[in-house]
Amino acid sequence: MQTKTNKRMSTETLVLAALMTALVVILQFMGSFVRLGPFQCSLVLMPIVVGAAMCGPKVSAWLGFVFGMVVLLNGDAAAFLTVNAIGTVITVLTKGTLCGLCAGLVYNLLKEKNKYLAVFAAAIVCPVVNTGVFLIGCFIFFFKTIEEWGLAFGFENTIEYMFLGLVGGNFLFEMITNIVLCPAIVRVLNLRKTK
């Protein structure tokens, strides 16, 4: 017979999920003020990866969904909303939810071998999926508009503009910060858990 703890999330997991949700909201709103040259610096994927490691794929998918909702609500997707509102909503919510879900699934797949390798892998998968789904959404819903934006910025090749102009700097920043900080954060949280 299953215990209530197995059927439902533990109080500890719910509290950590709530804290990670608040961090996602705060970091996404504050991230729009932090720039690295022309690129917005996003730290929001870190709590999604930490949520994947500490709470599992359901919570990390939730955190990704919240990330997507905040992107839609805080104006970060405004340029895309004016071009194709439905395409923007689909792209933004899908990229957020899938980056969280995939990070959680990868962590679960590798955690028995090595928990910190699992966090490292989830820290890589999260921005790759987030950026990859964004680029797929750009191809499907916004290609003509992005082609015009690229030409306005002096890019003859739309694909080059998408990789260098739209996602390049932010992707590298997300990847590096995730790889460096997520394993350290999870390690500290796990140390606190064992005390």
C-alpha positions in Angstrom: 0.0 0.0 0.0 1.3 3.4 -1.0 1.8 6.0 1.7 0.5 9.5 1.4 4.0 10.8 0.8 4.4 8.6 -2.3 1.0 9.6 -3.7 1.4 13.3 -3.2 4.3 15.7 -3.2 6.0 16.2 0.1 5.6 19.5 1.9 9.3 20.1 1.4 8.9 19.6 -2.4 5.9 21.9 -2.5 7.7 24.6 -0.6 10.8 24.3 -2.8 8.6 24.4 -5.9 6.9 27.5 -4.6 10.2 29.2 -4.0 11.5 28.2 -7.4 8.3 29.6 -9.0 8.8 32.9 -7.2 12.4 33.0 -8.4 11.4 32.3 -12.0 9.0 35.3 -11.9 11.5 37.6 -10.2 14.4 36.7 -12.4 12.4 37.0 -15.6 11.1 40.4 -14.7 14.5 41.6 -13.5 16.3 40.0 -16.4 14.9 42.4 -18.9 16.9 45.2 -17.2 20.3 43.3 -17.4 22.0 43.4 -20.8 25.2 42.0 -22.2 25.7 44.3 -25.2 22.5 44.0 -27.3 21.5 40.8 -25.5 19.2 40.4 -22.6 20.9 38.3 -19.9 18.5 35.6 -18.6 19.1 33.8 -15.3 15.6 32.3 -15.3 16.7 28.9 -16.4 18.7 28.3 -13.2 15.7 27.8 -10.9 14.1 25.6 -13.6 17.2 23.3 -13.6 17.4 23.4 -9.8 13.7 22.5 -9.7 14.4 19.6 -12.0 17.1 18.2 -9.7 15.3 18.8 -6.4 11.7 18.3 -7.3 11.4 16.3 -10.5 10.1 16.8 -14.1 6.6 17.8 -13.2 7.8 20.7 -11.1 10.4 21.7 -13.7 7.8 21.6 -16.5 5.6 23.8 -14.3 8.5 26.2 -13.7 9.1 26.4 -17.5 5.4 27.1 -18.1 5.5 29.9 -15.5 8.6 31.3 -17.3 6.7 31.3 -20.6 3.7 33.0 -19.0 5.9 35.8 -17.5 7.6 36.3 -20.9 4.1 36.8 -22.4 3.0 39.1 -19.6 6.1 41.3 -19.1 6.4 42.5 -22.7 9.4 40.4 -23.7 7.5 38.9 -26.6 5.7 42.1 -27.7 7.5 42.3 -31.1 6.4 38.8 -31.9 2.9 39.2 -30.5 2.2 42.0 -33.0 3.2 39.7 -35.9 1.4 36.5 -34.9 -0.2 36.4 -31.5 -1.2 32.7 -31.6 2.2 31.7 -32.9 3.9 33.7 -30.1 1.8 32.1 -27.4 2.4 28.6 -28.8 6.2 29.2 -29.2 6.7 30.8 -25.8 4.7 28.4 -23.7 6.0 25.4 -25.6 9.7 26.4 -25.3 9.4 27.2 -21.6 7.4 24.0 -20.7 9.6 21.7 -22.8 12.9 23.1 -21.5 11.8 22.4 -17.9 10.3 19.0 -18.7 13.4 17.9 -20.7 15.8 19.1 -17.9 13.8 17.1 -15.4 13.7 14.0 -17.6 17.4 14.1 -18.3 18.2 14.6 -14.6 16.0 11.6 -13.7 17.7 9.5 -16.4 21.2 10.2 -15.1 20.8 10.7 -11.3 21.4 7.0 -10.4 24.8 7.2 -12.1 25.9 10.5 -10.7 23.7 13.3 -9.3 26.1 16.1 -10.2 26.6 14.8 -13.7 22.8 14.7 -14.0 22.6 18.4 -12.9 25.3 19.3 -15.4 23.5 17.5 -18.2 20.1 19.1 -17.2 21.9 22.5 -17.1 22.9 22.0 -20.8 19.6 20.5 -22.0 17.5 23.3 -20.6 18.9 26.3 -22.6 19.4 24.0 -25.7 15.7 23.1 -25.7 14.6 26.6 -24.8 16.6 28.1 -27.7 15.9 25.2 -30.1 12.1 25.5 -29.7 12.3 29.3 -30.0 14.2 28.9 -33.3 11.7 26.3 -34.6 8.9 28.7 -33.7 10.7 31.5 -35.6 10.9 29.3 -38.7 7.2 28.3 -38.5 5.5 31.5 -37.5 7.9 34.5 -38.1 10.4 33.7 -40.8 9.3 36.5 -43.2 9.4 39.1 -40.5 12.7 37.9 -39.1 14.1 38.0 -42.7 13.1 41.7 -42.8 14.6 42.4 -39.4 17.9 40.7 -40.5 18.1 42.8 -43.6 17.5 45.9 -41.5 20.5 45.0 -39.4 22.7 44.2 -42.4 22.3 40.4 -42.4 21.9 39.0 -45.9 21.3 35.5 -44.5 18.3 35.1 -42.3 19.6 31.9 -40.6 22.8 33.7 -39.7 20.8 36.6 -38.2 18.6 34.1 -36.2 21.7 32.5 -34.7 23.9 35.6 -34.3 21.4 38.4 -33.9 18.5 36.8 -32.0 19.8 34.0 -29.8 23.6 33.9 -29.9 24.7 36.0 -26.9 21.8 35.1 -24.6 22.2 31.4 -25.4 25.9 31.4 -24.4 25.2 33.4 -21.3 22.4 31.0 -20.2 24.5 27.9 -21.0 27.6 29.2 -19.1 25.7 30.4 -16.0 23.7 27.2 -15.9 26.7 24.9 -16.1 28.7 26.9 -13.5 26.0 27.7 -11.0 23.3 25.0 -11.1 25.5 22.1 -9.8 26.8 24.4 -7.0 23.3 25.4 -6.0 22.0 21.8 -6.0 25.0 20.7 -4.0 24.4 23.4 -1.3 20.7 22.4 -1.2 21.5 18.8 -0.9 24.0 19.5 1.9 21.3 21.4 3.8 19.0 18.5 3.3 21.4 16.0 4.9 21.9 18.1 8.0 
